[in-house]
Amino acid sequence: MDEVLGRDTVQRLSAELWEDNNRVFCTGIGTALDTANVRRGFRLITSKAGIGEDWTPRELRHSFVSITSDSGVPLEAIADLVRHAGTAVTEKVYQHRLRPVITQGTEAMNTIFGRSRSG
């Protein structure tokens, strides 16, 4: 839209349409965000970060659970933070053990590159 109307025009229109709904996160005119707004904004962020546009906000939950779990946060606390009724879903669906995967990958790289240096 900015390219068609020009940035100044878009900003002026946004200011004229602004609704002060006392929201912390909102659209450019102050209205509530819906799922499409969030997904679109998230795709823009991941695209600008250079990691593609196939990511969804839901994947942040998996990362959050995995990272906090790997950092020693009790599963019960994590389940509460992500609003699960119990720990079963948190453990079976969201928790991905990162440390063993990272360790296994680094050990493989050490073996591969360590061998090539000494050989």
C-alpha positions in Angstrom: 0.0 0.0 0.0 2.9 2.4 0.8 4.3 2.0 -2.7 0.9 2.9 -4.3 -0.1 5.8 -2.2 3.2 7.1 -0.8 4.3 6.9 2.8 3.1 10.3 3.8 -0.4 9.6 2.4 -0.5 6.3 4.3 0.6 7.9 7.5 -2.0 10.7 7.2 -4.8 8.3 6.4 -3.7 6.1 9.4 -3.8 9.2 11.6 -7.3 10.2 10.4 -8.6 6.6 10.9 -6.9 6.1 14.3 -9.0 4.6 17.0 -7.6 4.9 20.5 -8.6 1.6 22.1 -5.9 1.7 24.7 -4.2 -1.4 23.2 -0.5 -2.3 23.6 -0.5 -4.3 20.3 -2.8 -3.2 17.5 -3.1 -2.5 13.8 -1.8 0.6 12.2 -5.1 2.4 13.0 -5.4 1.2 16.6 -7.9 -1.7 16.1 -7.6 -5.2 17.5 -5.2 -7.6 15.9 -6.7 -10.7 14.4 -4.9 -13.9 13.5 -4.3 -12.8 9.9 -2.6 -9.5 11.1 -0.4 -11.5 13.5 0.6 -14.1 10.8 1.3 -11.3 8.2 3.5 -9.4 10.7 5.3 -12.5 11.7 6.0 -13.5 8.1 7.4 -10.0 7.5 9.7 -10.3 10.5 11.0 -13.8 9.5 11.4 -12.6 5.9 13.5 -9.6 7.0 15.5 -11.9 9.3 16.4 -13.9 6.2 14.9 -17.2 7.5 12.0 -17.4 5.0 8.3 -16.9 5.2 7.1 -20.4 6.1 7.3 -19.8 9.9 4.2 -19.4 12.1 3.8 -17.8 15.5 2.9 -21.3 16.9 6.4 -22.5 16.3 7.5 -20.0 19.0 5.7 -22.1 21.5 7.8 -25.1 20.6 11.0 -23.1 20.9 9.9 -21.6 24.2 9.1 -25.0 25.7 12.3 -26.6 24.4 14.6 -23.8 25.5 13.0 -23.4 29.0 13.0 -27.2 29.5 16.6 -27.5 28.4 17.4 -24.6 30.9 16.1 -26.7 33.8 12.6 -25.1 34.2 10.3 -27.7 35.7 7.8 -29.2 33.2 4.9 -28.2 35.5 6.0 -24.5 35.4 6.4 -24.6 31.6 2.9 -26.2 31.2 1.5 -23.4 33.3 3.3 -20.7 31.3 1.9 -22.0 28.0 -1.5 -22.5 29.5 -1.7 -26.3 29.3 -4.0 -28.0 31.7 -1.4 -30.6 32.5 2.1 -31.6 31.5 1.2 -34.4 29.0 0.7 -32.2 26.0 3.7 -30.0 26.9 5.9 -33.0 27.1 4.7 -35.0 24.2 3.9 -32.3 21.6 6.0 -29.3 22.5 9.1 -30.4 24.3 12.0 -31.1 22.0 15.3 -31.9 23.7 17.9 -29.5 22.2 21.0 -30.4 24.2 21.3 -34.0 23.0 20.8 -33.0 19.4 23.3 -30.1 19.6 25.8 -32.3 21.4 25.4 -35.1 18.9 25.8 -32.6 16.0 28.9 -31.0 17.4 30.5 -34.4 18.1 29.9 -35.4 14.5 31.4 -32.2 13.2 34.5 -32.7 15.5 34.9 -36.3 14.2 34.5 -35.2 10.6 36.8 -32.1 10.7 39.1 -33.5 13.3 39.9 -36.4 11.1 40.5 -34.3 8.0 43.0 -32.1 9.9 45.0 -34.9 11.3 44.8 -37.1 8.1 
